Amino acid sequence: MINIISALKSKLSDAKYECIDDKNHQAYENITNIFLGALMNGRSSSIIVSGRRGVGKSRIISKAVGSVRVRSLFKDKFVACTLSGVLHTDDRVAIRALVNQINARASTEINFSESSSFPEQLRLLVSDLKQCSLCLFIILDEFDLFVGHKNQTLLYNLLELVQSQIVPVCIIGVTCRMDLLELLEKRVKSRFSHRIEFIMPPLEMIMESDSELRQLLKEALCLREEFANSHKSISKNLLVSWNKKVDTFLSEDEIYPIIRSIFECSISIKRFLNFIAIFLALCDNESSELNMAKLKMIKDIMRHDCKSSSIASLSTLEQVVLTAVIKLNDIKYKKVVNFPRIYNAYQDFCRSHCPAYTYEKAVVMKTVDNLIDQGFLVKGRSAKDCTVYSNGACSLKYTAGASTLSAFEPIVSFVSQDCCKKALNDNSYCPMELQQWLHSRTL
């Protein structure tokens, strides 16, 4: 079975491997049709492809470009160039990178003058493309970062080029922002075709159904018969035996909640394949048994909350104060609290359970200040905007910075009660009285 495990690892590590059929086939068809319209009819167009990170936006565009390139009629009729908003932070840098990519991929040499203005450089580029009868596909990755360029000159000139129809040009913007159109200037927005493709996460659609989830796992863990034909070290009997073992393993209903909990962390296909690769690496190479315990262990590792280990490193006073805030949020007020309430709860606990941990008010205030600096608590206007849930967590990102706490400023916890319980239970140095207080339903 060692050969089977090695073969599966090589399959999962292949960059071209796709474990699922593309659920966004409509977006793929629309982008392909835009490319074909430019090549066949000389029709320029612009489109924005929007969606979360990891949903496969770039993969769909690459597949669309590849499907056009394999057609012999259009093989040498277009040039696909990619500009990144992260790398090309200036219009001149972007146009230089565009010219370099065209020169490298097309049988032409476009002259580039550093001294000429940006519109002049673009005009020379267009005239050279017109002479070569080439169609230009420009993919703008991190499109929202190009919006931040001065006066949005690059976007304006590229979209003006699309409207002028001098040469067939397709502009494809790739972004994660839903409010992108609101960031565009009026003159830029008026030249955009207002075509937007929203890419849905394929794994999010799969995880709703046990049958589709089972098919996804089967595709990742099983090997096909043609694989045995190309690898002499794997016999057909061995391959059939392994596939039966996978079917037996996937028949257990306990697997699917574990896989769904992984998807709650990330809907990225790459992350899912990494999860399967780690699982295979932990399997026993001699027997190659698919072990449920190892699957749970990997889930716990991938869902590990860094706050748990951070709470364990806090001082006892900081842990007591943090617990007081969590209990006030969760039990009594169900909303933000202020320092006097926190200090009263802290004093009540110390008088009843641990008199040795009683400190002066100024020391406790400084402790709250330290917890704010470390990101466990949030204060002020940000705390008012937070939504505090029943488990003590809140829905606003905290930005660390200098903090000076005033007496009646609102404070809310950034740590859920379950997370704090897990951290204190795993900490052998945590006082027993503090653990009991956290688990109780009273202040």
DOSE-500724 format. One record per residue (C-alpha): y negated, z, x. Coordinates in steps of 0.05 Angstrom, whole numbers, plus 32768, in hexadecimal, padded with zeros to 4 digits. Example, Ala and Ser with C-alpha at 12.3 -4.5 7.8 and 13.67 -1.06 7.14 Angstrom:
<nodes>
<node <805A,809C,80F6>>
<node <8015,808F,8111>>
</nodes>
This chain:
<nodes>
<node <8000,8000,8000>>
<node <7FD2,8004,803C>>
<node <7FC7,7FB8,8038>>
<node <7FB4,7FBE,7FEE>>
<node <7F7F,7FF3,7FFC>>
<node <7F63,7FCA,8036>>
<node <7F61,7F8B,800B>>
<node <7F3C,7FAF,7FD4>>
<node <7F09,7FCB,8006>>
<node <7EFC,7F85,8021>>
<node <7EF4,7F6A,7FDA>>
<node <7EC2,7F9F,7FC6>>
<node <7E9A,7F98,8007>>
<node <7E92,7F4D,7FFE>>
<node <7E48,7F3E,7FEE>>
<node <7E5D,7F03,7FC1>>
<node <7E8D,7F2D,7F97>>
<node <7E78,7F36,7F4E>>
<node <7EA1,7F68,7F26>>
<node <7E83,7F56,7EE2>>
<node <7E70,7F17,7EBD>>
<node <7E25,7F10,7EB7>>
<node <7E10,7F2F,7E75>>
<node <7DCA,7F11,7E7D>>
<node <7DE3,7EC9,7E75>>
<node <7DA8,7EB7,7E48>>
<node <7D76,7ECA,7E7F>>
<node <7D9F,7EA2,7EB1>>
<node <7D9F,7E65,7E84>>
<node <7D54,7E6A,7E78>>
<node <7D43,7E6E,7EC2>>
<node <7D73,7E35,7ED1>>
<node <7D52,7E0A,7E9B>>
<node <7D0E,7E17,7EBA>>
<node <7D27,7DFE,7EFD>>
<node <7D47,7DC1,7EDE>>
<node <7D08,7DB2,7EB6>>
<node <7CE0,7DB1,7EF6>>
<node <7D12,7D84,7F1A>>
<node <7D21,7D53,7EE2>>
<node <7CDE,7D4F,7EBD>>
<node <7CAD,7D69,7EF2>>
<node <7C9A,7DA2,7EC3>>
<node <7C7A,7DDE,7EE7>>
<node <7C84,7E23,7ECA>>
<node <7C7C,7E6D,7ED7>>
<node <7CA7,7EA8,7EC1>>
<node <7CAE,7EF2,7ECE>>
<node <7CF3,7F12,7ED4>>
<node <7CEE,7F5C,7EC3>>
<node <7D20,7F94,7EC4>>
<node <7D35,7FD5,7EE5>>
<node <7D4A,7FD8,7F2E>>
<node <7D93,7FC7,7F38>>
<node <7D9D,7F9F,7EF8>>
<node <7DA6,7F5D,7F1D>>
<node <7D63,7F38,7F17>>
<node <7D66,7F19,7F5C>>
<node <7DB0,7F09,7F53>>
<node <7DA3,7EE2,7F13>>
<node <7D6B,7EBA,7F34>>
<node <7D97,7EAC,7F71>>
<node <7DCF,7E94,7F44>>
<node <7D9F,7E66,7F1F>>
<node <7D85,7E48,7F60>>
<node <7DCD,7E40,7F79>>
<node <7DE3,7E1D,7F39>>
<node <7DAB,7DEA,7F41>>
<node <7DB9,7DE1,7F8C>>
<node <7E03,7DCF,7F82>>
<node <7DEE,7D92,7F58>>
<node <7DED,7D57,7F87>>
<node <7DB4,7D37,7F61>>
<node <7D84,7D70,7F71>>
<node <7DA0,7D8A,7FB2>>
<node <7D66,7D72,7FDE>>
<node <7D30,7D6E,7FA9>>
<node <7D16,7DB5,7FAA>>
<node <7D06,7DF0,7FD8>>
<node <7D0F,7E38,7FC1>>
<node <7CE2,7E6A,7FE5>>
<node <7CE0,7EB6,7FDD>>
<node <7CA2,7EE1,7FE8>>
<node <7CA6,7F2D,7FE6>>
<node <7C6C,7F59,7FD0>>
<node <7C84,7F8E,8001>>
<node <7C83,7F60,803E>>
<node <7C4C,7F2E,802E>>
<node <7C12,7F5D,8022>>
<node <7BDB,7F2A,802E>>
<node <7BCF,7EE5,8011>>
<node <7BCC,7EC3,8055>>
<node <7C0D,7EE4,806A>>
<node <7C2D,7ECD,8029>>
<node <7C17,7E84,8030>>
<node <7C2D,7E83,8079>>
<node <7C72,7E9D,8065>>
<node <7C75,7E69,802D>>
<node <7C66,7E30,805E>>
<node <7C99,7E4A,8091>>
<node <7CCF,7E4D,805C>>
<node <7CC0,7E06,8044>>
<node <7CC1,7DEB,808B>>
<node <7D03,7E0E,8099>>
<node <7D26,7DF6,8059>>
<node <7D09,7DB1,804F>>
<node <7D09,7D73,807B>>
<node <7CBE,7D75,8083>>
<node <7C89,7D95,80AE>>
<node <7C4D,7DB2,8089>>
<node <7C0F,7DBD,80B2>>
<node <7BF2,7E02,80AD>>
<node <7BAB,7E11,80C3>>
<node <7B99,7E5A,80D0>>
<node <7B4F,7E4C,80CE>>
<node <7B4C,7E2C,8089>>
<node <7B42,7E53,8049>>
<node <7B7B,7E68,801B>>
<node <7B6C,7E33,7FE5>>
<node <7B68,7DFD,801B>>
<node <7BAB,7E13,8039>>
<node <7BCA,7E10,7FF4>>
<node <7BAC,7DCA,7FE7>>
<node <7BCA,7DB0,8029>>
<node <7C0D,7DCE,8016>>
<node <7C0C,7DAC,7FD2>>
<node <7BF9,7D68,7FEF>>
<node <7C32,7D6B,8021>>
<node <7C63,7D7E,7FEA>>
<node <7C4A,7D44,7FC0>>
<node <7C57,7D13,7FF8>>
<node <7C9E,7D2F,8002>>
<node <7CAD,7D2E,7FB6>>
<node <7CC7,7D75,7FBA>>
<node <7CCA,7DA8,7F82>>
<node <7CB6,7DEE,7F96>>
<node <7CD6,7E2E,7F7A>>
<node <7CAF,7E6D,7F8E>>
<node <7CD1,7EB0,7F81>>
<node <7C9F,7EEA,7F85>>
<node <7CC8,7F29,7F90>>
<node <7CA4,7F6A,7F7E>>
<node <7C72,7F40,7F56>>
<node <7C49,7F7D,7F43>>
<node <7C36,7F88,7F8C>>
<node <7C16,7F43,7F8F>>
<node <7BE9,7F59,7F56>>
<node <7BC9,7F8A,7F86>>
<node <7BB0,7F52,7FB5>>
<node <7B65,7F48,7FB8>>
<node <7B4C,7F24,7F79>>
<node <7B95,7F0F,7F6C>>
<node <7B84,7ECF,7F92>>
<node <7BCB,7EBD,7FA3>>
<node <7BE4,7EC3,7F5C>>
<node <7BA8,7E9E,7F40>>
<node <7BB1,7E62,7F6F>>
<node <7BFD,7E5E,7F65>>
<node <7BF7,7E61,7F19>>
<node <7BBD,7E2F,7F1C>>
<node <7BED,7E02,7F43>>
<node <7C20,7E09,7F0A>>
<node <7BED,7DF5,7ED6>>
<node <7BD2,7DBA,7EFD>>
<node <7C17,7D99,7EFE>>
<node <7C07,7D77,7F40>>
<node <7C4C,7D86,7F5B>>
<node <7C87,7DA7,7F36>>
<node <7C81,7DF2,7F45>>
<node <7CA7,7E2C,7F27>>
<node <7C8C,7E73,7F30>>
<node <7CBF,7EAA,7F24>>
<node <7CA4,7EF1,7F27>>
<node <7CD6,7F2A,7F2F>>
<node <7CBF,7F6F,7F1B>>
<node <7CD4,7FB3,7F01>>
<node <7C94,7FC1,7EDB>>
<node <7C8F,7FB7,7E90>>
<node <7C43,7FB8,7E8F>>
<node <7C3A,7F80,7EC1>>
<node <7C10,7F52,7E94>>
<node <7BDD,7F89,7E8A>>
<node <7BD1,7F8A,7ED6>>
<node <7BBF,7F40,7EDA>>
<node <7B77,7F29,7EDA>>
<node <7B60,7EFD,7E9F>>
<node <7B5D,7EBE,7EC8>>
<node <7BA3,7ECA,7EE4>>
<node <7BC0,7EDD,7EA0>>
<node <7BA3,7E9E,7E80>>
<node <7BCA,7E72,7EB1>>
<node <7C0C,7E97,7EA9>>
<node <7C3D,7E78,7E77>>
<node <7C4D,7EBE,7E5A>>
<node <7C98,7EB4,7E61>>
<node <7CBC,7EF5,7E70>>
<node <7D07,7F01,7E77>>
<node <7D1D,7F49,7E6F>>
<node <7D5E,7F56,7E94>>
<node <7D8B,7F8B,7E74>>
<node <7DB7,7FB7,7EA1>>
<node <7DFD,7F99,7E9B>>
<node <7E1F,7FDC,7EA9>>
<node <7DF6,7FFD,7E72>>
<node <7E14,7FCD,7E40>>
<node <7E5A,7FD6,7E5B>>
<node <7E5B,8022,7E5C>>
<node <7E54,8026,7E10>>
<node <7E9B,800A,7E06>>
<node <7EDB,8028,7E23>>
<node <7EFD,7FE4,7E21>>
<node <7EC6,7FC2,7E4A>>
<node <7EC4,7FFD,7E7A>>
<node <7F0F,7FF7,7E83>>
<node <7F08,7FAD,7E91>>
<node <7ED2,7FBB,7EC5>>
<node <7EFE,7FEE,7EEA>>
<node <7F3A,7FC1,7EE6>>
<node <7F13,7F87,7F05>>
<node <7EFD,7FB4,7F3E>>
<node <7F41,7FD5,7F4C>>
<node <7F72,7F9D,7F3F>>
<node <7F84,7F62,7F6B>>
<node <7F92,7F1C,7F51>>
<node <7FCF,7EF2,7F62>>
<node <7FA8,7EBF,7F89>>
<node <7F93,7EF8,7FB7>>
<node <7FDC,7F03,7FCA>>
<node <7FE3,7EB9,7FDA>>
<node <7FA9,7EBC,800B>>
<node <7FC1,7EFD,802C>>
<node <8008,7EF8,8047>>
<node <800B,7F44,8054>>
<node <8009,7F51,8009>>
<node <8047,7F3C,7FE2>>
<node <8045,7F2A,7F98>>
<node <8073,7F64,7F87>>
<node <8044,7F95,7FAA>>
<node <8008,7F77,7F86>>
<node <802A,7F7C,7F41>>
<node <803E,7FC4,7F50>>
<node <7FF7,7FD7,7F63>>
<node <7FD9,7FB6,7F24>>
<node <800B,7FDD,7EF8>>
<node <7FF6,801D,7F1B>>
<node <7FAD,800D,7F0C>>
<node <7FBD,8000,7EC2>>
<node <7FE0,8044,7EBE>>
<node <7FA6,8067,7EDE>>
<node <7F73,8045,7EB0>>
<node <7F9B,805A,7E72>>
<node <7F81,80A2,7E7B>>
<node <7F46,80B0,7E4E>>
<node <7F2B,80E4,7E7F>>
<node <7F11,80AC,7EAD>>
<node <7EDC,808F,7E80>>
<node <7EAE,80CD,7E7A>>
<node <7EB0,80D2,7EC6>>
<node <7E9A,8089,7ECF>>
<node <7E64,8091,7E9B>>
<node <7E48,80CD,7EC0>>
<node <7E43,80A1,7EFE>>
<node <7E1C,806D,7ED5>>
<node <7DEC,80A4,7EBF>>
<node <7DD6,80A9,7F08>>
<node <7DCE,805F,7F12>>
<node <7DDC,801E,7EED>>
<node <7DDF,7FF7,7F2E>>
<node <7E1D,7FCB,7F37>>
<node <7E1B,7FD8,7F82>>
<node <7E1D,8023,7F77>>
<node <7E59,801B,7F49>>
<node <7E7E,7FF2,7F7E>>
<node <7E6D,8027,7FB3>>
<node <7E8B,805B,7F85>>
<node <7ECC,8033,7F80>>
<node <7ECD,8027,7FCB>>
<node <7EC7,8072,7FD9>>
<node <7EFE,8081,7FA7>>
<node <7F2C,804F,7FCA>>
<node <7F1B,806C,800E>>
<node <7F31,80B1,7FF7>>
<node <7F73,8098,7FDB>>
<node <7FB1,80A8,8003>>
<node <7FC2,806B,802D>>
<node <800C,807A,802C>>
<node <8018,8081,7FE1>>
<node <7FD5,8063,7FCA>>
<node <7FD6,8090,7F8C>>
<node <7F98,808B,7F61>>
<node <7F85,80D4,7F5B>>
<node <7F5A,80EE,7F22>>
<node <7F45,812C,7F4B>>
<node <7F26,80FF,7F80>>
<node <7F01,80D8,7F4B>>
<node <7EE2,8119,7F32>>
<node <7ED1,812E,7F79>>
<node <7EAB,80ED,7F86>>
<node <7E86,80F5,7F44>>
<node <7E6F,813B,7F59>>
<node <7E57,8120,7F9C>>
<node <7E31,80E6,7F7E>>
<node <7E11,8111,7F48>>
<node <7DFE,8149,7F78>>
<node <7DB9,8164,7F6A>>
<node <7D91,8172,7FA9>>
<node <7D6C,81A9,7F84>>
<node <7DAB,81D4,7F82>>
<node <7DAF,81D8,7FCE>>
<node <7D63,81E3,7FD2>>
<node <7D66,821E,7FA2>>
<node <7D9C,823F,7FCC>>
<node <7D6D,823D,8008>>
<node <7D35,8263,7FE3>>
<node <7D27,82AC,7FF0>>
<node <7D3F,82E0,7FBD>>
<node <7CF8,82EB,7FA3>>
<node <7CEF,82A0,7F99>>
<node <7D32,829B,7F74>>
<node <7D1E,82D5,7F47>>
<node <7CDA,82B6,7F36>>
<node <7CF9,8271,7F2A>>
<node <7D2D,8291,7EFC>>
<node <7CF5,82B4,7ED6>>
<node <7CD0,8273,7ECA>>
<node <7D11,824F,7EB4>>
<node <7D22,8287,7E83>>
<node <7CDC,8289,7E66>>
<node <7CDD,823D,7E5C>>
<node <7D23,823D,7E3F>>
<node <7D27,827C,7E15>>
<node <7CE3,8297,7DFF>>
<node <7CAB,8265,7E00>>
<node <7CCC,8221,7E00>>
<node <7C8C,8208,7E21>>
<node <7C62,8212,7E5F>>
<node <7C52,8259,7E75>>
<node <7C1E,8278,7EA3>>
<node <7C21,82A9,7EDD>>
<node <7C15,82EA,7EB6>>
<node <7C51,82DB,7E8A>>
<node <7C7B,82CA,7EC7>>
<node <7C66,830A,7EEA>>
<node <7C75,8335,7EAD>>
<node <7CBB,8317,7EA8>>
<node <7CC5,8322,7EF3>>
<node <7CAF,836B,7EED>>
<node <7CDD,8378,7EB2>>
<node <7D19,835D,7ED9>>
<node <7D09,8385,7F17>>
<node <7CFF,83C6,7EF0>>
<node <7D40,83BE,7ECA>>
<node <7D6E,83A1,7EFF>>
<node <7D52,839D,7F46>>
<node <7D19,83CC,7F57>>
<node <7D21,83BA,7FA0>>
<node <7D06,8373,7F93>>
<node <7CC4,838B,7F76>>
<node <7C87,836D,7F9A>>
<node <7C3D,836E,7F90>>
<node <7C1C,833C,7F61>>
<node <7BFB,8315,7F9A>>
<node <7C3F,830C,7FBC>>
<node <7C5E,82F2,7F7C>>
<node <7C23,82C3,7F70>>
<node <7C2C,82A7,7FB7>>
<node <7C77,829E,7FA8>>
<node <7C66,8275,7F6A>>
<node <7C36,824D,7F94>>
<node <7C6E,823F,7FC7>>
<node <7C9D,8228,7F8F>>
<node <7C67,81F8,7F76>>
<node <7C5F,81DC,7FBD>>
<node <7CAB,81D1,7FC2>>
<node <7CAE,81AD,7F7F>>
<node <7CD6,81E0,7F57>>
<node <7C9A,81EF,7F2A>>
<node <7C5F,81C6,7F12>>
<node <7C1B,81E2,7EFD>>
<node <7BDA,81CF,7EDC>>
<node <7BCD,8190,7EB3>>
<node <7C0F,8172,7ECB>>
<node <7C34,81AD,7EAC>>
<node <7C10,81A2,7E69>>
<node <7C28,815A,7E69>>
<node <7C70,816E,7E77>>
<node <7CA5,816C,7E41>>
<node <7CD0,81AB,7E49>>
<node <7D17,81A1,7E30>>
<node <7D47,81D6,7E18>>
<node <7D6A,81D9,7E5B>>
<node <7D28,81E9,7E7F>>
<node <7D1E,81A5,7EA0>>
<node <7CDF,817D,7E96>>
<node <7CCF,8132,7E93>>
<node <7C96,8129,7EC5>>
<node <7C9B,8117,7F0E>>
<node <7C7C,814B,7F3D>>
<node <7C51,8137,7F78>>
<node <7C50,816B,7FAF>>
<node <7C0C,817F,7FC9>>
<node <7BDE,81B8,7FD8>>
<node <7BE1,81EE,7FA3>>
<node <7BB3,8228,7F92>>
<node <7BCC,824C,7F54>>
<node <7B9C,826C,7F23>>
<node <7BB1,82A4,7EF4>>
<node <7BB6,827F,7EB1>>
<node <7BC9,8239,7EC9>>
<node <7C05,821D,7EA1>>
<node <7C46,821A,7EC9>>
<node <7C88,81F9,7EB8>>
<node <7CCB,81F6,7EDC>>
<node <7CE5,81B6,7EFC>>
<node <7D2C,81D3,7F00>>
<node <7D5D,81D4,7EC6>>
<node <7D81,8215,7EB5>>
<node <7DC5,81F5,7EC3>>
<node <7DAF,81DE,7F08>>
<node <7D95,8224,7F19>>
<node <7DD5,8245,7EFF>>
<node <7E00,8217,7F2B>>
<node <7DD5,8225,7F68>>
<node <7DD5,8271,7F60>>
<node <7E1F,8274,7F4F>>
<node <7E30,824E,7F8F>>
<node <7E02,827A,7FB9>>
<node <7E2A,82B6,7FD3>>
<node <7DE9,82DA,7FE8>>
<node <7DCB,82D8,7FA2>>
<node <7DC6,831E,7F82>>
<node <7DF8,8328,7F4A>>
<node <7DC1,8344,7F1D>>
<node <7D9A,8303,7F23>>
<node <7DD7,82D9,7F10>>
<node <7DE5,8305,7ED3>>
<node <7D9C,8301,7EBE>>
<node <7D9C,82B5,7EC2>>
<node <7DDB,82B0,7E98>>
<node <7DC1,82E1,7E63>>
<node <7D9A,82CA,7E26>>
<node <7D67,8302,7E2A>>
<node <7D2B,830F,7E56>>
</nodes>
